[in-house]
């Protein structure tokens, strides 16, 4: 597959200080991409000008601000490569990243997705990477779909997908402001196994937080929506035991997020999480109690939390 064509897609919003490094890392690959598509998502800084300064094979698209899912979708629509690789505007690739992934696709052509391990770069607190990886499971071709659903970690800048798989799965879900990436990887994995290159070939950096998205306090809400939608799509392909495992994971994680949002003083997230939790059988009364607590006045909520903290200590 030395002649395999790869389209690289980089969504960008107000990352003028970082997008150039991301683009350069995609051009410095030992297996050169056929095109690098930078989708400017309505930036108000010089991001688009920086991207345009590279010239071919870098192509630029511009759209009104609609979020990373819509930006990646625009890139997919414009892509011509046999494979599609995703890179975020604040992250980097090591030079052998694309080559190693193509080698694995060549060795195992039945794979739907190939991803890699990561290094942790600028912007993350000291020790963040080891803490995350202590409990992370990076899936490979030996995992069934339920294992992916219940424990998989796959970072967007590590992922390469065969474009034929994207034609079958559809695009990123634009209703999801977070977790839209894992939703698509799970849907893609319905059509074939996930392969893992066991090398740290992507570098995650934390750039400025983009405007226009829901606050990070709503992350648990989007987690539930992302995973519940993926499970709905996959349900007809799962055996009864696999589906039971996935439902149990969805229920238990939803419960933890609901309780966590309560103790974090986040009533909006509590209300959004309680409603689906009330549909999960034995958790209904617990969810109802947290829903009632979430609509109490601020002072009453603070009193409940302080009382609960005292009881827990």
C-alpha positions, 0 to 999 in steps of 0.5 A: 500500500505504498501508493495508498492515498490519504486525506488529512482533515484538520478542523480549526477555530481560532488557533492561529498560533498552533495550526501551523505546527499541526499542518507541518507535522502532517506534511513531514510524514514518511508516507506523504498525504495526498492532501491536507484539508484545513476546515476553518470553522469561522475563525476570527483570528489569522488561522485561515491565513496561516493555513493558506500560506502553505500552498499545495497539498494543503487545501483550505475550506471556510465555513461559518462557525458550526463546531468541530463535527460539522467542520470534519464533515465538510472535510470528509465531503471534500476528501478524495483519499482512500483513507482519511486521517484526523488531526486537531489544530492543536495537536501534532504527529510524529513522522512515521504515524501515517506509514505505520497505520498504512502498514497495519491496514495492509497486513489486516485489510479487514480493519475498519479503523486504525489508531495509535498510542499518544504522548502528552504535550503542552497544556496538560498538568504534570502527571496527567498522562500517567493518571489517564493511562493507568485506567485506559484501555486502548482497543485492538482487533481482539476486542468485541464491540461491547469491550470498545463501548465499555472501556475503549480510549481512542483519541481523534488525532490518532485515528485513520479510517478507510473512506469506504467505512465512512460511506457506510457509517455516515458522518460525525453527529453535529448535535453532539458538541462533545464525544462526537468523535467516539460516537463515530468510532463506535459506529465505524467499529460495527463494520470491522475491527479496530486496529492499534499501532502500539507506538506513541505517534501522536502528541496531544496538546491543549490549546485555548478553549474554543468559544461557541460550544457548551460549557465543559460542565455539560460533558457528562450530558454529551457523553450519555447522548453519544454512547446511547446513540451509538448503542442504538445503532449497534443494537441489531448487530449485538448478541443478547449478552453483549447488549446486556453488558453495554446497557449495564455500562451505560446505566452505571456510568450515567448514575455516576455522572448524575451523582457527580453533577449533583456534588459539583453543584451543576443542577442543569447537568443533573436535570439533563441526566436524571430524565434518561436515568429514570428510564433505567428500572431500579434507578428511577427513585434515586434519579427522581430524588436528584431531579427534585434536589436540582430544582430547589433554590440555590440555598437549599441545594447548598444545604443538602450538599453540605449535609451530605458531605458531613455524612460522608465524612 
